[in-house]
Amino acid sequence: MDCDTFRLTVCTYWGYSVTVDSLSTEAPLLFVCKQLKSRFFIIHLLLLPSDTLSVDVRPQITDVSMDTCYSCMSEETIRSDSVNQTLWNVLIQAFISNGTQSKNLTTCSADLPTTPTASPTTVAPVTNTTTSMPTPPTTPAPTLPTPTTGRFNIKPDENSTACLMANFALRIGVELGEKYQEMNLDPNGTTASGSCGVNTSELVLVSNTLTIMLTFTNDTRKFHLQAVNVTANLSSGVVFSEANSSLSLWEAAVGSSYMCNKEQNYTITTKLTIFTFNLQVQPFAVKKGVFSTAHECPLDDTSILIPIIVGAALAGLILIVVIAYVIGRRKTYVGYQTL
């Protein structure tokens, strides 16, 4: 090693071993040092074997004070793509002033003694203070407008009158995990199809985002909605699908229609809810393409509400009369006087 060329003095020779492509060998080492203010650091460590192989690496020997010898007795392996160099017993002084070797040492961190941490005799109680972060304001989901009422008729063929008729506005509610989403059925972009049978009739509605299948059952005396199957393309890109084939909704006598103008909501499954507005359906025994006499839902049937209201009013009036009579009797009763 030519120490004068790089103004480098080796205070004590070090041990080293070199591994090239998994084979151990020896080769001269060349250090290149750079001075920065009052400190120096080694910027290059080159391996120069006898053949054409040349490796240039940057060892972690930095921030060494000037006028000191860098000392590191511990082993340090410097790795590169194809060469691993292991150094130990290193003692280097660069940039010698006045030609005198310094007696001061800058020791590497691997040689520094470790000081054991004394266990405390008294442990102070630790109080955990939990500071609740303010809950960010939640943005309410936008309220959907009332869906548009659609008229859906199914015919056996183009020359026949309708065998299934349905008028309603429909909204579905979908629950996925903690997220809930509602979607309106747009009748203007919906295609209606289906079939009419003796015991079973189906109405299938298909739009860009929704596919809804309603299955009605006839037991010769009454009909009802037995099954609902919904497939929806949600705004998140998820395809949602739920079905229930054991329902008993919209029941009415065969030969009549079922009607409910008020908003109604029905839980189809734990994840699917449907909302109806201005509903009137007749899946069997449609005559001349018009609805038959309607069986109204309890919310629409005012003939039931009127007697209930009148009865409640009469009961309240009787109660008031009885209370007034009892109070009047107590005031007029005098009783016997003692002589």
C-alpha positions as YAML, in Angstrom:
chain: A
units: angstrom
residues:
- id: 1
  name: MET
  ca: [0.00, 0.00, 0.00]
- id: 2
  name: ASP
  ca: [1.40, 3.43, -0.94]
- id: 3
  name: CYS
  ca: [0.47, 5.55, 2.06]
- id: 4
  name: ASP
  ca: [2.43, 8.60, 0.88]
- id: 5
  name: THR
  ca: [0.40, 8.89, -2.31]
- id: 6
  name: PHE
  ca: [-2.80, 9.45, -0.32]
- id: 7
  name: ARG
  ca: [-1.11, 11.02, 2.70]
- id: 8
  name: LEU
  ca: [-2.19, 8.00, 4.71]
- id: 9
  name: THR
  ca: [-0.17, 6.46, 7.52]
- id: 10
  name: VAL
  ca: [-0.98, 2.96, 8.72]
- id: 11
  name: CYS
  ca: [-0.28, 3.04, 12.45]
- id: 12
  name: THR
  ca: [-0.77, -0.72, 12.81]
- id: 13
  name: TYR
  ca: [-1.31, -3.29, 10.07]
- id: 14
  name: TRP
  ca: [-4.81, -4.79, 9.98]
- id: 15
  name: GLY
  ca: [-6.06, -8.23, 9.19]
- id: 16
  name: TYR
  ca: [-8.35, -8.72, 6.21]
- id: 17
  name: SER
  ca: [-9.90, -11.42, 4.12]
- id: 18
  name: VAL
  ca: [-11.59, -11.16, 0.76]
- id: 19
  name: THR
  ca: [-14.24, -13.38, -0.80]
- id: 20
  name: VAL
  ca: [-14.69, -13.11, -4.57]
- id: 21
  name: ASP
  ca: [-17.58, -15.16, -6.02]
- id: 22
  name: SER
  ca: [-17.58, -17.45, -2.95]
- id: 23
  name: LEU
  ca: [-13.73, -18.05, -3.21]
- id: 24
  name: SER
  ca: [-11.36, -16.67, -0.58]
- id: 25
  name: THR
  ca: [-8.32, -14.75, -1.80]
- id: 26
  name: GLU
  ca: [-5.98, -11.94, -0.88]
- id: 27
  name: ALA
  ca: [-5.36, -8.68, -2.69]
- id: 28
  name: PRO
  ca: [-3.90, -5.31, -1.87]
- id: 29
  name: LEU
  ca: [-6.33, -2.73, -0.48]
- id: 30
  name: LEU
  ca: [-6.32, 0.92, -1.43]
- id: 31
  name: PHE
  ca: [-8.00, 3.59, 0.72]
- id: 32
  name: VAL
  ca: [-8.90, 7.04, -0.59]
- id: 33
  name: CYS
  ca: [-9.44, 9.62, 2.17]
- id: 34
  name: LYS
  ca: [-11.08, 13.03, 2.00]
- id: 35
  name: GLN
  ca: [-10.70, 15.90, 4.46]
- id: 36
  name: LEU
  ca: [-13.71, 17.96, 5.48]
- id: 37
  name: LYS
  ca: [-12.95, 20.81, 7.88]
- id: 38
  name: SER
  ca: [-11.64, 19.23, 11.08]
- id: 39
  name: ARG
  ca: [-12.67, 15.65, 10.18]
- id: 40
  name: PHE
  ca: [-11.89, 13.09, 7.50]
- id: 41
  name: PHE
  ca: [-13.67, 10.12, 6.10]
- id: 42
  name: ILE
  ca: [-12.84, 7.28, 3.76]
- id: 43
  name: ILE
  ca: [-14.78, 7.60, 0.54]
- id: 44
  name: HIS
  ca: [-13.43, 4.63, -1.42]
- id: 45
  name: LEU
  ca: [-12.09, 1.20, -0.64]
- id: 46
  name: LEU
  ca: [-10.74, -0.52, -3.71]
- id: 47
  name: LEU
  ca: [-9.78, -4.12, -4.16]
- id: 48
  name: LEU
  ca: [-6.98, -4.52, -6.70]
- id: 49
  name: PRO
  ca: [-6.18, -8.18, -7.35]
- id: 50
  name: SER
  ca: [-3.61, -9.35, -9.86]
- id: 51
  name: ASP
  ca: [-6.16, -9.91, -12.61]
- id: 52
  name: THR
  ca: [-8.51, -7.36, -14.20]
- id: 53
  name: LEU
  ca: [-11.15, -7.37, -11.41]
- id: 54
  name: SER
  ca: [-11.65, -3.95, -9.77]
- id: 55
  name: VAL
  ca: [-14.23, -3.23, -7.05]
- id: 56
  name: ASP
  ca: [-15.04, 0.20, -5.68]
- id: 57
  name: VAL
  ca: [-17.11, 0.39, -2.46]
- id: 58
  name: ARG
  ca: [-17.85, 2.99, 0.20]
- id: 59
  name: PRO
  ca: [-17.19, 1.72, 3.75]
- id: 60
  name: GLN
  ca: [-19.00, 3.26, 6.71]
- id: 61
  name: ILE
  ca: [-15.82, 4.86, 8.17]
- id: 62
  name: THR
  ca: [-16.90, 8.48, 8.45]
- id: 63
  name: ASP
  ca: [-16.70, 11.48, 10.71]
- id: 64
  name: VAL
  ca: [-13.21, 10.75, 12.13]
- id: 65
  name: SER
  ca: [-11.54, 13.69, 13.93]
- id: 66
  name: MET
  ca: [-8.36, 15.09, 12.42]
- id: 67
  name: ASP
  ca: [-5.05, 14.37, 14.17]
- id: 68
  name: THR
  ca: [-6.39, 11.10, 15.53]
- id: 69
  name: CYS
  ca: [-6.02, 7.44, 14.60]
- id: 70
  name: TYR
  ca: [-9.20, 5.59, 13.63]
- id: 71
  name: SER
  ca: [-9.35, 2.34, 15.62]
- id: 72
  name: CYS
  ca: [-11.66, -0.64, 15.14]
- id: 73
  name: MET
  ca: [-10.71, -4.04, 16.55]
- id: 74
  name: SER
  ca: [-14.08, -5.60, 15.73]
- id: 75
  name: GLU
  ca: [-14.75, -7.33, 12.46]
- id: 76
  name: GLU
  ca: [-16.55, -5.33, 9.80]
- id: 77
  name: THR
  ca: [-17.68, -6.84, 6.51]
- id: 78
  name: ILE
  ca: [-17.96, -4.53, 3.52]
- id: 79
  name: ARG
  ca: [-20.19, -6.02, 0.85]
- id: 80
  name: SER
  ca: [-20.44, -5.29, -2.86]
- id: 81
  name: ASP
  ca: [-22.00, -7.07, -5.83]
- id: 82
  name: SER
  ca: [-19.38, -9.84, -6.09]
- id: 83
  name: VAL
  ca: [-16.86, -9.13, -3.32]
- id: 84
  name: ASN
  ca: [-17.16, -9.33, 0.46]
- id: 85
  name: GLN
  ca: [-14.23, -7.80, 2.42]
- id: 86
  name: THR
  ca: [-13.82, -8.44, 6.15]
- id: 87
  name: LEU
  ca: [-11.52, -6.09, 8.12]
- id: 88
  name: TRP
  ca: [-10.37, -6.26, 11.75]
- id: 89
  name: ASN
  ca: [-7.69, -4.72, 13.98]
- id: 90
  name: VAL
  ca: [-7.88, -1.52, 11.92]
- id: 91
  name: LEU
  ca: [-5.80, 1.52, 12.95]
- id: 92
  name: ILE
  ca: [-5.58, 4.36, 10.44]
- id: 93
  name: GLN
  ca: [-4.44, 8.00, 10.53]
- id: 94
  name: ALA
  ca: [-4.90, 10.14, 7.46]
- id: 95
  name: PHE
  ca: [-3.46, 13.59, 6.74]
- id: 96
  name: ILE
  ca: [-0.43, 13.45, 9.05]
- id: 97
  name: SER
  ca: [0.66, 16.85, 10.35]
- id: 98
  name: ASN
  ca: [4.34, 17.53, 11.17]
- id: 99
  name: GLY
  ca: [5.16, 13.91, 10.32]
- id: 100
  name: THR
  ca: [4.12, 12.81, 13.83]
- id: 101
  name: GLN
  ca: [1.72, 9.94, 14.54]
- id: 102
  name: SER
  ca: [-1.10, 10.94, 16.92]
- id: 103
  name: LYS
  ca: [-1.61, 9.10, 20.17]
- id: 104
  name: ASN
  ca: [-5.32, 9.97, 20.24]
- id: 105
  name: LEU
  ca: [-7.85, 7.41, 18.99]
- id: 106
  name: THR
  ca: [-11.27, 7.66, 17.42]
- id: 107
  name: THR
  ca: [-12.91, 4.34, 18.28]
- id: 108
  name: CYS
  ca: [-15.60, 2.73, 16.13]
- id: 109
  name: SER
  ca: [-19.02, 2.21, 17.67]
- id: 110
  name: ALA
  ca: [-18.63, -1.59, 17.61]
- id: 111
  name: ASP
  ca: [-15.69, -1.35, 20.08]
- id: 112
  name: LEU
  ca: [-17.43, 0.97, 22.53]
- id: 113
  name: PRO
  ca: [-18.38, -0.73, 25.82]
- id: 114
  name: THR
  ca: [-22.06, -1.13, 26.53]
- id: 115
  name: THR
  ca: [-23.30, 0.21, 29.83]
- id: 116
  name: PRO
  ca: [-25.91, -2.05, 31.49]
- id: 117
  name: THR
  ca: [-29.14, -0.32, 32.35]
- id: 118
  name: ALA
  ca: [-29.75, -0.37, 36.11]
- id: 119
  name: SER
  ca: [-33.24, -1.46, 37.04]
- id: 120
  name: PRO
  ca: [-35.07, 1.24, 39.02]
- id: 121
  name: THR
  ca: [-35.86, 0.45, 42.63]
- id: 122
  name: THR
  ca: [-39.06, 2.41, 42.68]
- id: 123
  name: VAL
  ca: [-41.52, 2.40, 39.88]
- id: 124
  name: ALA
  ca: [-43.71, 5.42, 39.78]
- id: 125
  name: PRO
  ca: [-47.33, 4.74, 38.97]
- id: 126
  name: VAL
  ca: [-48.19, 5.43, 35.39]
- id: 127
  name: THR
  ca: [-51.41, 7.19, 34.66]
- id: 128
  name: ASN
  ca: [-52.76, 6.64, 31.20]
- id: 129
  name: THR
  ca: [-54.71, 9.61, 30.01]
- id: 130
  name: THR
  ca: [-56.97, 9.03, 27.06]
- id: 131
  name: THR
  ca: [-57.88, 12.09, 25.09]
- id: 132
  name: SER
  ca: [-60.87, 11.54, 22.89]
- id: 133
  name: MET
  ca: [-60.39, 12.96, 19.44]
- id: 134
  name: PRO
  ca: [-63.27, 15.03, 18.15]
- id: 135
  name: THR
  ca: [-65.50, 13.04, 15.88]
- id: 136
  name: PRO
  ca: [-65.37, 14.43, 12.37]
- id: 137
  name: PRO
  ca: [-68.73, 15.60, 11.13]
- id: 138
  name: THR
  ca: [-70.47, 12.98, 9.06]
- id: 139
  name: THR
  ca: [-71.91, 14.03, 5.75]
- id: 140
  name: PRO
  ca: [-75.51, 12.81, 5.53]
- id: 141
  name: ALA
  ca: [-76.33, 10.72, 2.52]
- id: 142
  name: PRO
  ca: [-78.25, 12.71, -0.08]
- id: 143
  name: THR
  ca: [-81.99, 12.12, 0.05]
- id: 144
  name: LEU
  ca: [-83.30, 10.52, -3.11]
- id: 145
  name: PRO
  ca: [-86.35, 12.06, -4.76]
- id: 146
  name: THR
  ca: [-89.55, 10.05, -4.88]
- id: 147
  name: PRO
  ca: [-89.16, 7.54, -7.73]
- id: 148
  name: THR
  ca: [-91.26, 7.92, -10.86]
- id: 149
  name: THR
  ca: [-94.30, 5.66, -11.21]
- id: 150
  name: GLY
  ca: [-94.03, 3.20, -14.05]
- id: 151
  name: ARG
  ca: [-96.73, 1.20, -15.88]
- id: 152
  name: PHE
  ca: [-95.72, -2.33, -16.78]
- id: 153
  name: ASN
  ca: [-98.01, -4.64, -18.79]
- id: 154
  name: ILE
  ca: [-97.27, -8.19, -19.94]
- id: 155
  name: LYS
  ca: [-99.10, -9.63, -22.96]
- id: 156
  name: PRO
  ca: [-99.08, -13.22, -24.24]
- id: 157
  name: ASP
  ca: [-98.53, -11.79, -27.73]
- id: 158
  name: GLU
  ca: [-98.78, -8.47, -29.52]
- id: 159
  name: ASN
  ca: [-102.39, -9.00, -30.57]
- id: 160
  name: SER
  ca: [-103.64, -9.89, -27.08]
- id: 161
  name: THR
  ca: [-104.64, -7.76, -24.13]
- id: 162
  name: ALA
  ca: [-102.54, -7.65, -20.98]
- id: 163
  name: CYS
  ca: [-102.49, -10.71, -18.75]
- id: 164
  name: LEU
  ca: [-100.40, -9.05, -16.03]
- id: 165
  name: MET
  ca: [-100.60, -5.39, -15.05]
- id: 166
  name: ALA
  ca: [-98.49, -3.47, -12.54]
- id: 167
  name: ASN
  ca: [-98.24, 0.22, -11.74]
- id: 168
  name: PHE
  ca: [-95.76, 1.35, -9.07]
- id: 169
  name: ALA
  ca: [-92.72, 3.43, -8.20]
- id: 170
  name: LEU
  ca: [-89.92, 1.37, -6.72]
- id: 171
  name: ARG
  ca: [-86.80, 2.02, -4.66]
- id: 172
  name: ILE
  ca: [-84.41, -0.57, -3.25]
- id: 173
  name: GLY
  ca: [-82.19, -0.30, -0.16]
- id: 174
  name: VAL
  ca: [-78.95, -2.31, -0.14]
- id: 175
  name: GLU
  ca: [-76.76, -2.98, 2.89]
- id: 176
  name: LEU
  ca: [-73.15, -4.15, 2.44]
- id: 177
  name: GLY
  ca: [-71.25, -4.34, 5.71]
- id: 178
  name: GLU
  ca: [-71.51, -0.92, 7.34]
- id: 179
  name: LYS
  ca: [-72.49, 0.82, 4.10]
- id: 180
  name: TYR
  ca: [-76.10, 1.40, 3.06]
- id: 181
  name: GLN
  ca: [-77.20, 2.58, -0.38]
- id: 182
  name: GLU
  ca: [-80.57, 3.29, -1.97]
- id: 183
  name: MET
  ca: [-81.41, 3.24, -5.68]
- id: 184
  name: ASN
  ca: [-84.53, 4.31, -7.57]
- id: 185
  name: LEU
  ca: [-85.91, 2.33, -10.49]
- id: 186
  name: ASP
  ca: [-86.21, 4.60, -13.52]
- id: 187
  name: PRO
  ca: [-89.18, 3.36, -15.55]
- id: 188
  name: ASN
  ca: [-88.13, 5.42, -18.60]
- id: 189
  name: GLY
  ca: [-85.02, 3.30, -19.04]
- id: 190
  name: THR
  ca: [-86.56, -0.01, -17.93]
- id: 191
  name: THR
  ca: [-87.60, -2.93, -20.11]
- id: 192
  name: ALA
  ca: [-90.48, -5.09, -18.85]
- id: 193
  name: SER
  ca: [-90.91, -8.77, -19.69]
- id: 194
  name: GLY
  ca: [-92.42, -11.81, -18.02]
- id: 195
  name: SER
  ca: [-94.95, -14.58, -18.31]
- id: 196
  name: CYS
  ca: [-98.53, -15.33, -17.29]
- id: 197
  name: GLY
  ca: [-99.51, -18.76, -16.04]
- id: 198
  name: VAL
  ca: [-102.43, -20.42, -14.30]
- id: 199
  name: ASN
  ca: [-100.71, -20.71, -10.95]
- id: 200
  name: THR
  ca: [-97.59, -18.56, -11.40]
- id: 201
  name: SER
  ca: [-96.89, -15.25, -13.13]
- id: 202
  name: GLU
  ca: [-93.62, -13.34, -13.38]
- id: 203
  name: LEU
  ca: [-92.69, -9.73, -14.00]
- id: 204
  name: VAL
  ca: [-89.04, -8.99, -14.92]
- id: 205
  name: LEU
  ca: [-87.78, -5.38, -14.98]
- id: 206
  name: VAL
  ca: [-84.33, -4.61, -16.42]
- id: 207
  name: SER
  ca: [-82.59, -1.21, -16.37]
- id: 208
  name: ASN
  ca: [-78.95, -0.13, -16.66]
- id: 209
  name: THR
  ca: [-78.34, -0.67, -12.95]
- id: 210
  name: LEU
  ca: [-81.15, -2.95, -11.74]
- id: 211
  name: THR
  ca: [-82.68, -6.30, -12.60]
- id: 212
  name: ILE
  ca: [-85.81, -7.11, -10.58]
- id: 213
  name: MET
  ca: [-87.89, -10.28, -10.83]
- id: 214
  name: LEU
  ca: [-91.29, -10.47, -9.08]
- id: 215
  name: THR
  ca: [-93.01, -13.86, -8.88]
- id: 216
  name: PHE
  ca: [-96.74, -14.11, -8.04]
- id: 217
  name: THR
  ca: [-98.55, -17.28, -6.93]
- id: 218
  name: ASN
  ca: [-102.24, -18.17, -7.34]
- id: 219
  name: ASP
  ca: [-103.93, -20.70, -5.02]
- id: 220
  name: THR
  ca: [-107.28, -20.46, -6.94]
- id: 221
  name: ARG
  ca: [-108.76, -18.14, -4.33]
- id: 222
  name: LYS
  ca: [-106.09, -15.56, -3.57]
- id: 223
  name: PHE
  ca: [-102.82, -14.42, -5.07]
- id: 224
  name: HIS
  ca: [-99.75, -12.94, -3.40]
- id: 225
  name: LEU
  ca: [-96.18, -11.92, -4.16]
- id: 226
  name: GLN
  ca: [-94.10, -15.00, -3.33]
- id: 227
  name: ALA
  ca: [-90.57, -14.22, -4.53]
- id: 228
  name: VAL
  ca: [-88.35, -11.19, -5.14]
- id: 229
  name: ASN
  ca: [-84.95, -11.44, -6.85]
- id: 230
  name: VAL
  ca: [-82.81, -8.29, -7.18]
- id: 231
  name: THR
  ca: [-79.44, -7.77, -8.88]
- id: 232
  name: ALA
  ca: [-77.91, -4.28, -8.70]
- id: 233
  name: ASN
  ca: [-74.74, -2.66, -10.05]
- id: 234
  name: LEU
  ca: [-73.73, -0.41, -7.16]
- id: 235
  name: SER
  ca: [-71.88, 2.88, -7.52]
- id: 236
  name: SER
  ca: [-68.80, 1.29, -5.93]
- id: 237
  name: GLY
  ca: [-68.60, -1.21, -8.81]
- id: 238
  name: VAL
  ca: [-69.82, -4.14, -6.68]
- id: 239
  name: VAL
  ca: [-72.54, -6.39, -8.13]
- id: 240
  name: PHE
  ca: [-75.18, -7.00, -5.45]
- id: 241
  name: SER
  ca: [-77.62, -9.93, -5.61]
- id: 242
  name: GLU
  ca: [-80.25, -11.02, -3.07]
- id: 243
  name: ALA
  ca: [-83.44, -13.10, -3.29]
- id: 244
  name: ASN
  ca: [-86.28, -14.42, -1.14]
- id: 245
  name: SER
  ca: [-88.80, -16.99, -2.42]
- id: 246
  name: SER
  ca: [-90.93, -17.45, 0.70]
- id: 247
  name: LEU
  ca: [-92.80, -14.14, 0.88]
- id: 248
  name: SER
  ca: [-96.50, -13.47, 1.31]
- id: 249
  name: LEU
  ca: [-97.04, -9.86, 0.23]
- id: 250
  name: TRP
  ca: [-99.68, -7.94, -1.74]
- id: 251
  name: GLU
  ca: [-102.41, -10.51, -1.10]
- id: 252
  name: ALA
  ca: [-105.80, -10.12, -2.76]
- id: 253
  name: ALA
  ca: [-108.60, -12.28, -4.16]
- id: 254
  name: VAL
  ca: [-108.08, -13.71, -7.63]
- id: 255
  name: GLY
  ca: [-110.02, -11.56, -10.08]
- id: 256
  name: SER
  ca: [-109.23, -8.36, -8.16]
- id: 257
  name: SER
  ca: [-106.16, -6.17, -7.89]
- id: 258
  name: TYR
  ca: [-104.02, -5.15, -4.92]
- id: 259
  name: MET
  ca: [-103.52, -1.42, -4.34]
- id: 260
  name: CYS
  ca: [-101.49, 0.64, -1.85]
- id: 261
  name: ASN
  ca: [-100.85, 4.29, -2.71]
- id: 262
  name: LYS
  ca: [-99.00, 5.11, 0.51]
- id: 263
  name: GLU
  ca: [-95.26, 4.52, 0.79]
- id: 264
  name: GLN
  ca: [-94.56, 0.99, 1.99]
- id: 265
  name: ASN
  ca: [-91.25, -0.68, 2.86]
- id: 266
  name: TYR
  ca: [-90.67, -4.43, 2.93]
- id: 267
  name: THR
  ca: [-87.66, -6.26, 4.36]
- id: 268
  name: ILE
  ca: [-86.90, -8.91, 1.74]
- id: 269
  name: THR
  ca: [-83.64, -10.12, 3.34]
- id: 270
  name: THR
  ca: [-81.31, -8.76, 6.01]
- id: 271
  name: LYS
  ca: [-79.45, -6.93, 3.22]
- id: 272
  name: LEU
  ca: [-82.33, -5.95, 0.91]
- id: 273
  name: THR
  ca: [-85.31, -3.66, 1.44]
- id: 274
  name: ILE
  ca: [-87.78, -2.48, -1.18]
- id: 275
  name: PHE
  ca: [-89.94, 0.65, -1.02]
- id: 276
  name: THR
  ca: [-93.10, 1.03, -3.09]
- id: 277
  name: PHE
  ca: [-95.22, 4.09, -3.96]
- id: 278
  name: ASN
  ca: [-98.55, 4.26, -5.84]
- id: 279
  name: LEU
  ca: [-98.71, 0.47, -6.07]
- id: 280
  name: GLN
  ca: [-101.40, -1.45, -7.94]
- id: 281
  name: VAL
  ca: [-100.86, -4.97, -9.32]
- id: 282
  name: GLN
  ca: [-103.02, -7.67, -10.86]
- id: 283
  name: PRO
  ca: [-101.07, -10.74, -12.02]
- id: 284
  name: PHE
  ca: [-104.09, -13.01, -12.75]
- id: 285
  name: ALA
  ca: [-107.53, -12.83, -14.38]
- id: 286
  name: VAL
  ca: [-107.04, -9.46, -16.08]
- id: 287
  name: LYS
  ca: [-110.06, -8.59, -18.22]
- id: 288
  name: LYS
  ca: [-110.07, -6.18, -21.14]
- id: 289
  name: GLY
  ca: [-106.68, -4.76, -20.15]
- id: 290
  name: VAL
  ca: [-107.95, -2.85, -17.11]
- id: 291
  name: PHE
  ca: [-107.57, -3.32, -13.35]
- id: 292
  name: SER
  ca: [-110.40, -5.05, -11.52]
- id: 293
  name: THR
  ca: [-111.79, -3.87, -8.18]
- id: 294
  name: ALA
  ca: [-108.88, -3.12, -5.87]
- id: 295
  name: HIS
  ca: [-108.19, -4.62, -2.47]
- id: 296
  name: GLU
  ca: [-106.71, -1.64, -0.59]
- id: 297
  name: CYS
  ca: [-103.94, -1.91, 1.97]
- id: 298
  name: PRO
  ca: [-104.75, -0.85, 5.58]
- id: 299
  name: LEU
  ca: [-103.00, 2.50, 5.12]
- id: 300
  name: ASP
  ca: [-105.28, 3.39, 2.21]
- id: 301
  name: ASP
  ca: [-108.51, 1.92, 3.62]
- id: 302
  name: THR
  ca: [-110.12, 4.89, 5.39]
- id: 303
  name: SER
  ca: [-113.30, 2.86, 6.05]
- id: 304
  name: ILE
  ca: [-111.44, 1.13, 8.89]
- id: 305
  name: LEU
  ca: [-109.88, 4.28, 10.30]
- id: 306
  name: ILE
  ca: [-113.14, 6.24, 10.62]
- id: 307
  name: PRO
  ca: [-114.85, 3.82, 13.07]
- id: 308
  name: ILE
  ca: [-111.64, 3.66, 15.12]
- id: 309
  name: ILE
  ca: [-111.46, 7.45, 15.37]
- id: 310
  name: VAL
  ca: [-115.16, 7.78, 16.25]
- id: 311
  name: GLY
  ca: [-114.94, 5.02, 18.87]
- id: 312
  name: ALA
  ca: [-111.89, 6.62, 20.49]
- id: 313
  name: ALA
  ca: [-113.66, 9.98, 20.63]
- id: 314
  name: LEU
  ca: [-116.76, 8.47, 22.28]
- id: 315
  name: ALA
  ca: [-114.66, 6.60, 24.82]
- id: 316
  name: GLY
  ca: [-112.87, 9.81, 25.75]
- id: 317
  name: LEU
  ca: [-116.18, 11.67, 26.14]
- id: 318
  name: ILE
  ca: [-117.62, 8.96, 28.43]
- id: 319
  name: LEU
  ca: [-114.47, 9.05, 30.58]
- id: 320
  name: ILE
  ca: [-114.77, 12.83, 30.99]
- id: 321
  name: VAL
  ca: [-118.43, 12.54, 32.03]
- id: 322
  name: VAL
  ca: [-117.64, 9.88, 34.66]
- id: 323
  name: ILE
  ca: [-114.80, 11.95, 36.16]
- id: 324
  name: ALA
  ca: [-117.02, 15.05, 36.34]
- id: 325
  name: TYR
  ca: [-119.81, 13.06, 38.05]
- id: 326
  name: VAL
  ca: [-117.44, 11.67, 40.71]
- id: 327
  name: ILE
  ca: [-116.02, 15.12, 41.48]
- id: 328
  name: GLY
  ca: [-119.54, 16.59, 41.72]
- id: 329
  name: ARG
  ca: [-120.67, 13.87, 44.17]
- id: 330
  name: ARG
  ca: [-117.77, 14.56, 46.52]
- id: 331
  name: LYS
  ca: [-118.55, 18.27, 46.70]
- id: 332
  name: THR
  ca: [-122.29, 17.87, 47.42]
- id: 333
  name: TYR
  ca: [-121.95, 15.15, 50.11]
- id: 334
  name: VAL
  ca: [-122.13, 16.74, 53.61]
- id: 335
  name: GLY
  ca: [-122.72, 13.78, 56.00]
- id: 336
  name: TYR
  ca: [-124.03, 13.73, 59.57]
- id: 337
  name: GLN
  ca: [-123.08, 16.39, 62.17]
- id: 338
  name: THR
  ca: [-122.22, 15.52, 65.78]
- id: 339
  name: LEU
  ca: [-124.60, 17.06, 68.43]
...
